[in-house]
């Protein structure tokens, strides 16, 4: 059973998490059979390790991490690989795949450009 | 003539800007008649004020700022309004509208949830 982690930056303002919670709820509504959890790099909880522990406890036999960051900068190129390498040492039998940033997906860029064009009329 | 500013956070890694440049290029391809510019809060240039000056010089008679941030945190709730207030003092005859964060748009959330579902199969 595949588990899904939605990984976001985190912020001091609790309202900041709302869009990520909404995305989690939409995915869960479409695929209630997949365990899914949010995780944060900074400030908010749970951490990525805590979220993966929780999905493993729910019975996930593999995990895909989706970074909900617009672009690949230091957080995704340096921080996240370091955190994932440490987690993988603790879960040697749990395959953990990492997806690319939101802005690397043409369909997301199309949606954002379409939103801008619809609001700029 | 309406000008469009795409406002992003900025990062040390120049590759970080690519998705935002791609979004700018897509909007420009669909609406070449709208002056459009990227602007950054930190590290990268131009600043928001520089981008607005540039669009005003191109003849924009009103401007809409689209924050390409996933969520509303301190940068959009505190930093951006303060920066915009200072800019508006310098451009009293140029209406500058501000759009909401990406994650406040249901169509963007739908696209992101759809991307996750398509990759989680």
gemmi code that builds the backbone of each chain (N, CA, C; Angstrom):
import gemmi

chains = {
    "A": [
        ("UNK", (0.844, -1.188, 0.000), (0.000, 0.000, 0.000), (0.885, 1.246, 0.000)),
        ("UNK", (0.606, 2.127, -0.962), (1.433, 3.311, -1.123), (0.984, 4.420, -0.172)),
        ("UNK", (1.935, 5.056, 0.465), (1.635, 6.224, 1.274), (2.100, 7.488, 0.567)),
        ("UNK", (1.423, 8.580, 0.824), (1.726, 9.851, 0.164), (2.071, 10.889, 1.228)),
        ("UNK", (3.205, 11.567, 1.034), (3.549, 12.693, 1.906), (3.562, 13.962, 1.072)),
        ("UNK", (2.860, 14.965, 1.536), (2.890, 16.291, 0.918), (3.811, 17.158, 1.778)),
        ("UNK", (4.934, 17.554, 1.197), (5.998, 18.220, 1.961), (6.019, 19.709, 1.632)),
        ("UNK", (5.806, 20.546, 2.647), (5.759, 21.998, 2.438), (6.763, 22.684, 3.362)),
        ("UNK", (6.958, 23.980, 3.159), (8.010, 24.686, 3.887), (7.697, 24.880, 5.365)),
        ("UNK", (6.457, 25.324, 5.662), (6.115, 25.700, 7.034), (6.246, 27.200, 7.225)),
        ("UNK", (5.447, 27.741, 8.152), (5.456, 29.177, 8.423), (4.893, 29.412, 9.817)),
        ("UNK", (5.115, 30.625, 10.337), (4.620, 30.913, 11.685), (3.103, 31.055, 11.717)),
        ("UNK", (2.524, 31.532, 10.622), (1.081, 31.783, 10.586), (0.335, 30.466, 10.332)),
        ("UNK", (-0.502, 30.027, 11.280), (-1.180, 28.732, 11.099), (-2.055, 28.690, 9.840)),
        ("UNK", (-2.575, 29.856, 9.430), (-3.416, 29.878, 8.217), (-2.624, 29.538, 6.966)),
        ("UNK", (-1.314, 29.676, 7.031), (-0.463, 29.380, 5.888), (-0.670, 27.945, 5.408)),
        ("UNK", (-0.979, 27.037, 6.331), (-1.086, 25.614, 5.975), (-2.369, 25.264, 5.226)),
        ("UNK", (-3.324, 26.175, 5.181), (-4.648, 25.824, 4.627), (-4.638, 25.238, 3.217)),
        ("UNK", (-3.928, 25.859, 2.253), (-3.952, 25.272, 0.900), (-3.407, 23.847, 0.880)),
        ("UNK", (-2.405, 23.591, 1.709), (-1.818, 22.249, 1.731), (-2.799, 21.251, 2.352)),
        ("UNK", (-3.511, 21.700, 3.377), (-4.545, 20.842, 3.987), (-5.657, 20.559, 2.977)),
        ("UNK", (-5.972, 21.590, 2.202), (-7.031, 21.423, 1.190), (-6.596, 20.420, 0.115)),
        ("UNK", (-5.337, 20.499, -0.321), (-4.829, 19.546, -1.316), (-4.865, 18.136, -0.725)),
        ("UNK", (-4.410, 17.998, 0.515), (-4.467, 16.678, 1.180), (-5.899, 16.146, 1.203)),
        ("UNK", (-6.848, 17.005, 1.540), (-8.232, 16.545, 1.640), (-8.779, 16.132, 0.271)),
        ("UNK", (-8.371, 16.851, -0.783), (-8.848, 16.491, -2.125), (-8.275, 15.148, -2.569)),
        ("UNK", (-6.990, 14.941, -2.316), (-6.378, 13.662, -2.703), (-7.015, 12.530, -1.901)),
        ("UNK", (-7.206, 12.770, -0.617), (-7.800, 11.740, 0.251), (-9.222, 11.391, -0.201)),
        ("UNK", (-9.975, 12.410, -0.630), (-11.350, 12.155, -1.067), (-11.367, 11.283, -2.324)),
        ("UNK", (-10.347, 11.458, -3.200), (-10.303, 10.668, -4.440), (-9.707, 9.291, -4.223)),
        ("UNK", (-8.799, 9.172, -3.299), (-8.088, 7.906, -3.050), (-8.025, 7.626, -1.557)),
        ("UNK", (-9.194, 7.323, -0.949), (-9.185, 7.127, 0.511), (-8.357, 5.927, 0.941)),
        ("UNK", (-8.012, 5.059, -0.016), (-7.220, 3.872, 0.338), (-5.737, 4.182, 0.533)),
        ("UNK", (-5.270, 5.354, 0.090), (-3.857, 5.707, 0.270), (-3.681, 6.487, 1.576)),
        ("UNK", (-2.847, 5.993, 2.503), (-2.528, 6.833, 3.658), (-1.809, 8.092, 3.175)),
        ("UNK", (-2.179, 9.224, 3.711), (-1.593, 10.498, 3.261), (-1.344, 11.392, 4.468)),
        ("UNK", (-0.222, 12.113, 4.429), (0.114, 13.010, 5.535), (0.829, 14.235, 4.999)),
        ("UNK", (0.620, 15.361, 5.659), (1.415, 16.553, 5.429), (2.694, 16.472, 6.253)),
        ("UNK", (3.743, 17.156, 5.800), (4.974, 17.254, 6.581), (5.609, 18.593, 6.240)),
        ("UNK", (6.402, 19.110, 7.184), (6.961, 20.456, 7.011), (8.463, 20.468, 7.243)),
        ("UNK", (9.136, 21.332, 6.497), (10.587, 21.500, 6.662), (10.918, 22.264, 7.930)),
        ("UNK", (10.142, 23.315, 8.204), (10.463, 24.214, 9.323), (9.195, 24.653, 10.038)),
        ("UNK", (9.346, 24.971, 11.298), (8.361, 25.697, 12.113), (7.116, 24.852, 12.411)),
        ("UNK", (6.432, 24.336, 11.381), (5.222, 23.549, 11.601), (5.565, 22.087, 11.819)),
        ("UNK", (4.606, 21.347, 12.342), (4.811, 19.916, 12.521), (3.670, 19.166, 11.848)),
        ("UNK", (3.823, 17.883, 11.498), (4.970, 17.038, 11.812), (6.153, 17.276, 10.863)),
        ("UNK", (7.315, 16.780, 11.261), (8.474, 16.763, 10.364), (8.269, 15.657, 9.323)),
        ("UNK", (9.152, 15.608, 8.351), (9.067, 14.548, 7.338), (9.260, 13.172, 7.991)),
        ("UNK", (10.194, 13.073, 8.918), (10.422, 11.775, 9.569), (9.192, 11.339, 10.370)),
        ("UNK", (8.586, 12.275, 11.059), (7.369, 11.934, 11.829), (6.235, 11.494, 10.906)),
        ("UNK", (6.088, 12.184, 9.773), (5.005, 11.823, 8.848), (5.242, 10.435, 8.254)),
        ("UNK", (6.484, 10.139, 7.915), (6.788, 8.837, 7.328), (6.601, 7.732, 8.382)),
        ("UNK", (6.993, 8.000, 9.615), (6.760, 7.024, 10.693), (5.267, 6.743, 10.840)),
        ("UNK", (4.480, 7.783, 10.742), (3.039, 7.631, 10.888), (2.440, 6.806, 9.737)),
        ("UNK", (2.885, 7.062, 8.498), (2.368, 6.286, 7.359), (2.845, 4.836, 7.435)),
        ("UNK", (4.084, 4.630, 7.868), (4.583, 3.259, 8.017), (3.739, 2.520, 9.057)),
        ("UNK", (3.392, 3.213, 10.142), (2.563, 2.587, 11.186), (1.161, 2.266, 10.669)),
        ("UNK", (0.709, 3.045, 9.682), (-0.613, 2.768, 9.078), (-0.528, 1.645, 8.054)),
        ("UNK", (0.669, 1.145, 7.774), (0.806, 0.002, 6.881), (1.296, 0.324, 5.485)),
        ("UNK", (1.777, 1.537, 5.260), (2.300, 1.866, 3.924), (3.543, 1.009, 3.645)),
        ("UNK", (3.584, 0.407, 2.457), (4.737, -0.424, 2.090), (5.679, 0.317, 1.140)),
        ("UNK", (5.272, 1.470, 0.665), (6.148, 2.374, -0.087), (5.574, 3.771, 0.085)),
        ("UNK", (6.440, 4.764, -0.131), (6.012, 6.147, 0.116), (6.501, 7.026, -1.022)),
        ("UNK", (5.644, 7.939, -1.449), (6.063, 8.966, -2.403), (5.941, 10.331, -1.738)),
        ("UNK", (7.024, 11.093, -1.803), (7.049, 12.441, -1.228), (6.845, 13.447, -2.355)),
        ("UNK", (5.813, 14.271, -2.231), (5.539, 15.343, -3.200), (5.922, 16.682, -2.557)),
        ("UNK", (6.987, 17.326, -3.041), (7.351, 18.628, -2.476), (6.415, 19.710, -3.017)),
        ("UNK", (5.642, 20.324, -2.147), (4.713, 21.374, -2.594), (5.431, 22.727, -2.540)),
        ("UNK", (6.533, 22.784, -3.258), (7.317, 23.999, -3.445), (7.206, 24.355, -4.920)),
        ("UNK", (7.156, 25.636, -5.222), (7.051, 26.035, -6.620), (8.299, 25.657, -7.406)),
        ("UNK", (9.482, 25.767, -6.784), (10.716, 25.663, -7.564), (11.807, 24.967, -6.770)),
        ("UNK", (12.808, 24.492, -7.469), (13.951, 23.792, -6.888), (15.012, 24.797, -6.451)),
        ("UNK", (15.121, 25.034, -5.165), (16.210, 25.843, -4.638), (16.941, 25.034, -3.591)),
        ("UNK", (17.606, 25.725, -2.685), (18.392, 25.040, -1.659), (17.571, 24.079, -0.803)),
        ("UNK", (16.310, 24.428, -0.533), (15.505, 23.539, 0.310), (15.312, 22.173, -0.342)),
        ("UNK", (15.064, 22.165, -1.641), (14.821, 20.876, -2.310), (16.101, 20.221, -2.786)),
        ("UNK", (17.117, 21.023, -3.117), (18.353, 20.428, -3.659), (19.298, 19.973, -2.555)),
        ("UNK", (19.248, 20.651, -1.399), (20.198, 20.292, -0.328), (19.497, 19.768, 0.923)),
        ("UNK", (18.557, 20.553, 1.480), (17.945, 20.142, 2.753), (17.187, 18.827, 2.617)),
        ("UNK", (16.306, 18.743, 1.631), (15.448, 17.564, 1.531), (16.240, 16.274, 1.271)),
        ("UNK", (17.202, 16.240, 0.348), (17.978, 15.001, 0.163), (18.701, 14.569, 1.441)),
        ("UNK", (19.204, 15.538, 2.215), (19.902, 15.204, 3.462), (18.921, 14.587, 4.472)),
        ("UNK", (17.741, 15.185, 4.577), (16.733, 14.663, 5.511), (16.290, 13.270, 5.074)),
        ("UNK", (16.066, 13.109, 3.755), (15.604, 11.804, 3.242), (16.657, 10.720, 3.434)),
        ("UNK", (17.923, 11.085, 3.240), (18.990, 10.080, 3.411), (19.001, 9.564, 4.840)),
        ("UNK", (18.802, 10.450, 5.813), (18.783, 10.026, 7.217), (17.563, 9.139, 7.499)),
        ("UNK", (16.428, 9.506, 6.925), (15.206, 8.712, 7.158), (15.360, 7.320, 6.546)),
        ("UNK", (15.928, 7.263, 5.333), (16.055, 5.965, 4.657), (16.918, 4.993, 5.471)),
        ("UNK", (17.898, 5.542, 6.200), (18.720, 4.665, 7.054), (17.866, 3.977, 8.118)),
        ("UNK", (16.843, 4.695, 8.579), (15.973, 4.134, 9.618), (14.870, 3.241, 9.075)),
        ("UNK", (14.631, 3.291, 7.755), (13.560, 2.490, 7.134), (14.126, 1.761, 5.916)),
        ("UNK", (15.056, 0.842, 6.138), (15.755, 0.224, 4.997), (14.835, -0.599, 4.095)),
        ("UNK", (13.683, -1.012, 4.599), (12.800, -1.851, 3.778), (11.607, -1.077, 3.224)),
        ("UNK", (11.632, 0.237, 3.366), (10.510, 1.061, 2.903), (10.994, 1.943, 1.746)),
        ("UNK", (10.632, 1.598, 0.498), (11.059, 2.461, -0.619), (10.404, 3.842, -0.497)),
        ("UNK", (11.219, 4.875, -0.587), (10.707, 6.253, -0.492), (11.104, 6.984, -1.763)),
        ("UNK", (10.112, 7.307, -2.596), (10.357, 8.008, -3.855), (10.124, 9.498, -3.658)),
        ("UNK", (10.830, 10.283, -4.450), (10.720, 11.743, -4.338), (10.291, 12.327, -5.674)),
        ("UNK", (9.208, 13.075, -5.669), (8.754, 13.744, -6.893), (9.442, 15.106, -7.034)),
        ("UNK", (9.265, 15.710, -8.200), (9.900, 17.008, -8.444), (9.022, 18.141, -7.904)),
        ("UNK", (9.509, 19.359, -8.029), (8.765, 20.525, -7.547), (7.534, 20.773, -8.418)),
        ("UNK", (6.587, 21.514, -7.883), (5.359, 21.856, -8.618), (5.684, 22.505, -9.962)),
        ("UNK", (6.656, 23.414, -9.946), (6.974, 24.178, -11.147), (7.704, 23.383, -12.217)),
        ("UNK", (8.046, 22.123, -11.915), (8.640, 21.252, -12.936), (7.575, 20.494, -13.724)),
        ("UNK", (6.317, 20.653, -13.352), (5.227, 19.939, -14.025), (4.518, 20.860, -15.005)),
        ("UNK", (4.578, 20.531, -16.296), (3.934, 21.414, -17.285), (2.456, 21.652, -16.990)),
        ("UNK", (1.748, 20.619, -16.455), (0.314, 20.822, -16.215), (0.048, 21.836, -15.106)),
        ("UNK", (0.975, 21.931, -14.145), (0.805, 22.937, -13.083), (1.087, 24.330, -13.657)),
        ("UNK", (2.134, 24.435, -14.470), (2.442, 25.743, -15.088), (1.289, 26.198, -15.974)),
        ("UNK", (0.695, 25.261, -16.701), (-0.457, 25.597, -17.544), (-1.614, 26.119, -16.701)),
        ("UNK", (-1.851, 25.464, -15.556), (-2.954, 25.899, -14.683), (-2.683, 27.294, -14.131)),
        ("UNK", (-1.440, 27.559, -13.743), (-1.117, 28.876, -13.171), (-1.206, 29.959, -14.249)),
        ("UNK", (-0.659, 29.679, -15.429), (-0.748, 30.663, -16.515), (-2.218, 30.915, -16.874)),
        ("UNK", (-3.026, 29.871, -16.884), (-4.448, 30.024, -17.192), (-5.172, 30.866, -16.150)),
        ("UNK", (-4.801, 30.664, -14.880), (-5.395, 31.460, -13.791), (-5.025, 32.942, -13.965)),
        ("UNK", (-3.761, 33.212, -14.281), (-3.328, 34.601, -14.484), (-4.088, 35.232, -15.647)),
        ("UNK", (-4.177, 34.492, -16.752), (-4.871, 35.038, -17.932), (-6.342, 35.291, -17.633)),
        ("UNK", (-6.969, 34.395, -16.854), (-8.404, 34.570, -16.552), (-8.617, 35.786, -15.642)),
        ("UNK", (-7.638, 36.108, -14.775), (-7.785, 37.242, -13.870), (-7.309, 38.537, -14.499)),
        ("UNK", (-6.542, 38.450, -15.563), (-5.970, 39.659, -16.172), (-6.870, 40.228, -17.262)),
        ("UNK", (-8.000, 39.561, -17.535), (-8.884, 40.076, -18.599), (-9.506, 41.405, -18.198)),
    ],
    "B": [
        ("UNK", (-3.700, 50.399, -20.804), (-3.082, 49.086, -21.031), (-2.650, 48.486, -19.698)),
        ("UNK", (-3.100, 47.244, -19.455), (-2.813, 46.617, -18.174), (-1.432, 45.970, -18.183)),
        ("UNK", (-0.686, 46.178, -17.104), (0.586, 45.481, -16.929), (0.431, 44.389, -15.894)),
        ("UNK", (1.222, 43.340, -16.034), (1.162, 42.178, -15.136), (2.528, 42.003, -14.480)),
        ("UNK", (2.517, 41.885, -13.139), (3.738, 41.535, -12.422), (3.548, 40.168, -11.766)),
        ("UNK", (4.487, 39.284, -11.995), (4.518, 37.978, -11.324), (5.547, 38.094, -10.204)),
        ("UNK", (5.071, 38.007, -8.967), (5.910, 38.290, -7.802), (6.268, 36.993, -7.079)),
        ("UNK", (7.566, 36.702, -7.009), (8.011, 35.444, -6.384), (9.018, 35.758, -5.274)),
        ("UNK", (9.367, 34.758, -4.506), (10.204, 34.985, -3.321), (11.639, 35.337, -3.671)),
        ("UNK", (12.254, 34.585, -4.604), (13.687, 34.739, -4.882), (14.502, 33.713, -4.130)),
        ("UNK", (15.659, 33.340, -4.691), (16.533, 32.335, -4.068), (17.940, 32.537, -4.598)),
        ("UNK", (18.904, 31.926, -3.910), (20.300, 32.075, -4.360), (20.572, 31.318, -5.658)),
        ("UNK", (19.865, 30.206, -5.863), (20.105, 29.351, -7.031), (19.400, 29.938, -8.257)),
        ("UNK", (20.154, 30.350, -9.291), (19.490, 30.971, -10.455), (18.459, 30.063, -11.122)),
        ("UNK", (18.665, 28.754, -11.051), (17.695, 27.820, -11.653), (16.326, 27.889, -10.976)),
        ("UNK", (16.312, 28.392, -9.749), (15.058, 28.484, -9.008), (14.022, 29.308, -9.780)),
        ("UNK", (14.486, 30.284, -10.561), (13.556, 31.190, -11.248), (12.885, 30.569, -12.472)),
        ("UNK", (13.374, 29.413, -12.908), (12.885, 28.870, -14.195), (11.375, 28.712, -14.307)),
        ("UNK", (10.695, 28.110, -13.294), (9.236, 27.960, -13.452), (8.525, 29.307, -13.593)),
        ("UNK", (9.034, 30.304, -12.900), (8.397, 31.619, -12.968), (8.635, 32.250, -14.339)),
        ("UNK", (9.833, 32.048, -14.881), (10.123, 32.537, -16.235), (9.241, 31.822, -17.261)),
        ("UNK", (9.018, 30.536, -17.016), (8.161, 29.754, -17.927), (6.712, 30.259, -17.881)),
        ("UNK", (6.234, 30.554, -16.675), (4.866, 31.084, -16.546), (4.774, 32.438, -17.264)),
        ("UNK", (5.771, 33.292, -17.035), (5.787, 34.594, -17.730), (5.739, 34.398, -19.252)),
        ("UNK", (6.531, 33.455, -19.746), (6.591, 33.244, -21.191), (5.252, 32.728, -21.734)),
        ("UNK", (4.578, 31.871, -20.947), (3.278, 31.364, -21.413), (2.228, 32.468, -21.452)),
        ("UNK", (2.218, 33.303, -20.404), (1.241, 34.400, -20.387), (1.533, 35.365, -21.537)),
        ("UNK", (2.815, 35.657, -21.735), (3.203, 36.591, -22.801), (2.833, 36.040, -24.182)),
        ("UNK", (2.981, 34.731, -24.361), (2.641, 34.124, -25.651), (1.144, 34.241, -25.934)),
        ("UNK", (0.315, 34.152, -24.861), (-1.137, 34.245, -25.057), (-1.616, 35.683, -25.174)),
        ("UNK", (-0.942, 36.590, -24.490), (-1.373, 38.003, -24.464), (-0.167, 38.911, -24.666)),
        ("UNK", (0.394, 38.897, -25.886), (1.604, 39.697, -26.111), (1.352, 41.198, -25.940)),
        ("UNK", (0.079, 41.598, -25.924), (-0.212, 43.037, -25.789), (-0.097, 43.529, -24.340)),
        ("UNK", (-0.021, 42.621, -23.363), (0.117, 43.047, -21.957), (1.598, 43.088, -21.579)),
        ("UNK", (2.110, 44.244, -21.156), (3.472, 44.252, -20.600), (3.507, 43.351, -19.357)),
        ("UNK", (4.517, 42.536, -19.229), (4.599, 41.607, -18.109), (6.036, 41.550, -17.602)),
        ("UNK", (6.182, 41.457, -16.284), (7.524, 41.394, -15.696), (7.505, 40.505, -14.464)),
        ("UNK", (8.598, 39.809, -14.227), (8.820, 39.135, -12.961), (9.362, 40.134, -11.953)),
        ("UNK", (9.134, 39.842, -10.661), (9.725, 40.646, -9.588), (9.930, 39.732, -8.393)),
        ("UNK", (10.908, 40.089, -7.567), (11.280, 39.207, -6.449), (11.316, 39.960, -5.127)),
        ("UNK", (10.946, 39.251, -4.072), (10.988, 39.821, -2.719), (12.419, 39.917, -2.209)),
        ("UNK", (13.211, 38.894, -2.461), (14.555, 38.816, -1.888), (15.548, 38.249, -2.893)),
        ("UNK", (16.788, 38.609, -2.742), (17.949, 37.979, -3.372), (17.999, 38.225, -4.884)),
        ("UNK", (16.935, 37.859, -5.622), (16.935, 38.039, -7.073), (16.444, 39.439, -7.443)),
        ("UNK", (16.689, 39.831, -8.676), (16.191, 41.122, -9.138), (15.405, 40.907, -10.431)),
        ("UNK", (14.528, 41.829, -10.812), (14.290, 43.133, -10.195), (13.405, 43.036, -8.950)),
        ("UNK", (13.417, 44.111, -8.163), (12.463, 44.240, -7.066), (11.083, 44.557, -7.640)),
        ("UNK", (10.077, 44.544, -6.768), (8.723, 44.892, -7.211), (8.690, 46.335, -7.719)),
        ("UNK", (9.351, 47.232, -7.017), (9.338, 48.637, -7.456), (10.003, 48.789, -8.815)),
        ("UNK", (11.121, 48.104, -9.026), (11.798, 48.187, -10.330), (10.914, 47.622, -11.442)),
        ("UNK", (10.225, 46.523, -11.167), (9.365, 45.918, -12.195), (8.207, 46.848, -12.543)),
        ("UNK", (7.624, 47.473, -11.523), (6.497, 48.382, -11.769), (6.978, 49.622, -12.529)),
        ("UNK", (8.149, 50.127, -12.192), (8.706, 51.264, -12.932), (8.888, 50.899, -14.401)),
        ("UNK", (9.350, 49.686, -14.633), (9.583, 49.241, -15.999), (8.272, 49.121, -16.781)),
        ("UNK", (7.224, 48.564, -16.157), (5.930, 48.442, -16.845), (5.309, 49.823, -17.071)),
        ("UNK", (5.476, 50.712, -16.104), (4.938, 52.072, -16.282), (5.639, 52.746, -17.459)),
        ("UNK", (6.951, 52.530, -17.575), (7.704, 53.118, -18.693), (7.279, 52.526, -20.030)),
        ("UNK", (6.793, 51.263, -20.001), (6.288, 50.647, -21.243), (4.877, 51.110, -21.578)),
        ("UNK", (4.271, 51.907, -20.677), (2.954, 52.458, -20.977), (1.797, 51.800, -20.252)),
        ("UNK", (2.065, 50.957, -19.263), (0.961, 50.344, -18.516), (0.188, 51.430, -17.774)),
        ("UNK", (-1.144, 51.397, -17.875), (-1.972, 52.397, -17.192), (-2.603, 51.817, -15.929)),
        ("UNK", (-2.474, 50.520, -15.742), (-2.862, 49.869, -14.492), (-2.028, 48.596, -14.389)),
        ("UNK", (-1.875, 48.109, -13.164), (-1.013, 46.945, -12.949), (-1.702, 45.965, -12.018)),
        ("UNK", (-1.570, 44.685, -12.328), (-2.029, 43.643, -11.405), (-0.822, 42.810, -10.986)),
        ("UNK", (-0.669, 42.662, -9.673), (0.423, 41.874, -9.113), (-0.116, 40.497, -8.730)),
        ("UNK", (0.484, 39.458, -9.305), (0.117, 38.071, -8.983), (1.223, 37.468, -8.112)),
        ("UNK", (0.961, 37.213, -6.825), (1.991, 36.608, -5.978), (2.075, 35.112, -6.285)),
        ("UNK", (3.228, 34.686, -6.781), (3.386, 33.260, -7.097), (3.933, 32.536, -5.868)),
        ("UNK", (3.187, 32.663, -4.796), (3.454, 31.974, -3.536), (2.305, 30.984, -3.324)),
        ("UNK", (2.610, 29.826, -2.789), (1.546, 28.849, -2.558), (0.536, 29.338, -1.525)),
        ("UNK", (1.006, 30.028, -0.494), (0.117, 30.317, 0.639), (0.393, 31.693, 1.215)),
        ("UNK", (-0.577, 32.188, 1.986), (-0.490, 33.503, 2.620), (0.207, 33.382, 3.960)),
        ("UNK", (1.446, 33.797, 4.041), (2.145, 33.865, 5.321), (2.643, 35.285, 5.521)),
        ("UNK", (3.679, 35.446, 6.317), (4.193, 36.775, 6.629), (4.631, 37.551, 5.397)),
        ("UNK", (5.176, 36.850, 4.380), (5.647, 37.573, 3.194), (4.487, 38.259, 2.477)),
        ("UNK", (3.343, 37.583, 2.375), (2.213, 38.191, 1.654), (1.348, 39.057, 2.557)),
        ("UNK", (1.295, 38.719, 3.847), (0.415, 39.485, 4.733), (1.080, 40.742, 5.265)),
        ("UNK", (2.410, 40.709, 5.422), (3.091, 41.879, 6.010), (4.063, 42.535, 5.027)),
        ("UNK", (5.006, 41.757, 4.477), (6.040, 42.368, 3.630), (5.436, 43.009, 2.374)),
        ("UNK", (4.621, 42.258, 1.654), (4.125, 42.756, 0.368), (3.237, 43.992, 0.531)),
        ("UNK", (2.268, 44.029, 1.475), (1.475, 45.259, 1.631), (2.335, 46.476, 1.965)),
        ("UNK", (3.387, 46.276, 2.760), (4.261, 47.398, 3.124), (5.011, 47.903, 1.883)),
        ("UNK", (5.524, 46.961, 1.085), (6.242, 47.345, -0.147), (5.294, 48.050, -1.119)),
        ("UNK", (4.082, 47.489, -1.267), (3.115, 48.083, -2.204), (2.684, 49.474, -1.759)),
        ("UNK", (2.518, 49.669, -0.454), (2.103, 50.992, 0.044), (3.148, 52.040, -0.326)),
        ("UNK", (4.424, 51.674, -0.192), (5.496, 52.620, -0.538), (5.505, 52.900, -2.040)),
        ("UNK", (5.295, 51.869, -2.840), (5.295, 52.062, -4.305), (4.127, 52.949, -4.726)),
        ("UNK", (2.949, 52.709, -4.126), (1.757, 53.486, -4.520), (1.953, 54.985, -4.249)),
        ("UNK", (2.718, 55.304, -3.214), (2.997, 56.727, -2.954), (3.747, 57.359, -4.124)),
        ("UNK", (4.599, 56.555, -4.767), (5.391, 57.077, -5.898), (4.642, 57.058, -7.227)),
        ("UNK", (3.521, 56.306, -7.282), (2.738, 56.196, -8.531), (1.275, 56.487, -8.227)),
        ("UNK", (0.963, 57.723, -7.822), (-0.408, 58.002, -7.358), (-1.462, 57.833, -8.454)),
        ("UNK", (-1.061, 57.891, -9.731), (-2.064, 57.797, -10.798), (-2.081, 56.426, -11.463)),
        ("UNK", (-1.369, 55.460, -10.878), (-1.294, 54.121, -11.473), (-2.003, 53.129, -10.542)),
        ("UNK", (-3.205, 52.685, -10.898), (-3.876, 51.708, -10.026), (-3.088, 50.398, -10.012)),
        ("UNK", (-2.800, 49.906, -8.818), (-2.053, 48.650, -8.669), (-2.927, 47.685, -7.868)),
        ("UNK", (-3.398, 46.628, -8.527), (-4.250, 45.629, -7.868), (-3.392, 44.446, -7.434)),
        ("UNK", (-3.836, 43.794, -6.375), (-3.089, 42.663, -5.842), (-3.981, 41.429, -5.835)),
        ("UNK", (-3.511, 40.375, -6.470), (-4.258, 39.102, -6.462), (-3.872, 38.269, -5.233)),
        ("UNK", (-4.617, 37.203, -5.019), (-4.354, 36.348, -3.852), (-3.276, 35.313, -4.176)),
        ("UNK", (-2.910, 34.520, -3.184), (-1.885, 33.489, -3.377), (-2.404, 32.372, -4.283)),
        ("UNK", (-1.491, 31.628, -4.864), (-1.851, 30.495, -5.727), (-2.806, 29.549, -5.016)),
        ("UNK", (-2.503, 29.250, -3.755), (-3.283, 28.264, -3.015), (-4.665, 28.730, -2.607)),
        ("UNK", (-4.987, 29.995, -2.889), (-6.343, 30.482, -2.634), (-7.247, 30.266, -3.843)),
        ("UNK", (-6.694, 29.753, -4.942), (-7.483, 29.552, -6.164), (-7.875, 28.083, -6.307)),
        ("UNK", (-9.176, 27.805, -6.265), (-9.607, 26.404, -6.354), (-9.059, 25.705, -7.593)),
        ("UNK", (-8.932, 26.418, -8.732), (-8.465, 25.747, -9.945), (-7.004, 25.318, -9.835)),
        ("UNK", (-6.212, 26.081, -9.067), (-4.804, 25.692, -8.863), (-4.746, 24.468, -7.942)),
        ("UNK", (-5.549, 24.480, -6.892), (-5.573, 23.327, -5.980), (-6.030, 22.068, -6.716)),
        ("UNK", (-7.004, 22.231, -7.596), (-7.483, 21.089, -8.390), (-6.362, 20.552, -9.273)),
        ("UNK", (-5.595, 21.457, -9.887), (-4.500, 21.011, -10.759), (-3.428, 20.277, -9.952)),
        ("UNK", (-3.113, 20.789, -8.767), (-2.069, 20.152, -7.957), (-2.548, 18.787, -7.454)),
        ("UNK", (-3.778, 18.728, -6.970), (-4.307, 17.433, -6.505), (-4.347, 16.433, -7.667)),
        ("UNK", (-4.711, 16.908, -8.861), (-4.753, 16.022, -10.027), (-3.366, 15.510, -10.404)),
        ("UNK", (-2.370, 16.381, -10.287), (-0.981, 15.979, -10.562), (-0.544, 14.899, -9.566)),
        ("UNK", (-0.831, 15.116, -8.288), (-0.458, 14.122, -7.270), (-1.137, 12.794, -7.567)),
        ("UNK", (-2.431, 12.839, -7.854), (-3.164, 11.592, -8.121), (-2.608, 10.884, -9.348)),
        ("UNK", (-2.232, 11.657, -10.375), (-1.718, 11.022, -11.595), (-0.356, 10.377, -11.348)),
        ("UNK", (0.443, 10.940, -10.435), (1.766, 10.393, -10.140), (1.709, 9.300, -9.083)),
        ("UNK", (0.632, 9.232, -8.327), (0.546, 8.260, -7.228), (-0.061, 6.944, -7.680)),
        ("UNK", (-0.450, 6.856, -8.953), (-1.069, 5.598, -9.429), (-0.045, 4.475, -9.394)),
    ],
}
model = gemmi.Model(1)
for chain_id, residues in chains.items():
    chain = gemmi.Chain(chain_id)
    for i, (resn, *xyz) in enumerate(residues, 1):
        res = gemmi.Residue()
        res.name, res.seqid = resn, gemmi.SeqId(i, " ")
        for name, pos in zip(("N", "CA", "C"), xyz):
            atom = gemmi.Atom()
            atom.name, atom.element = name, gemmi.Element(name[0])
            atom.pos, atom.b_iso = gemmi.Position(*pos), 0.0
            res.add_atom(atom)
        chain.add_residue(res)
    model.add_chain(chain)
structure = gemmi.Structure()
structure.add_model(model)
structure.setup_entities()
